[in-house]
Amino acid sequence: MNQAIQFSDREEWDPIRKAVTCTALDHGFLINCRILAESLELRFGSSGAPEHYLSLFRLHRWDFEEELEALIADREFDADGWVTV
């Protein structure tokens, strides 16, 4: 684990992006992260209400944070400046 990247414990459902969003702090810089509902559905085989997606994220938080951390370290930002899974 990279000690320089820290994730907040606050996650939210973004109805516009249809994603669970969270933030990370990388060497003092705030990084916006999102896990698309589509990605959650592909991994876990079900769709549902926003609370369902938030529950899946919370249940698998460590795995998602590891994946997001690797993307941040590799500077894999999308056109909006977000890191997206």
Buried (B, 14 or more C-beta within 10 A) or exposed (E): EEEEBEBEEEBEBBEEBBBBBBBBEBEEEEBBBBBBBEBBBEBBEEEEEBEBBBBBBEEBBEEBBEBBBEBBEEEEBEEEEBBBB
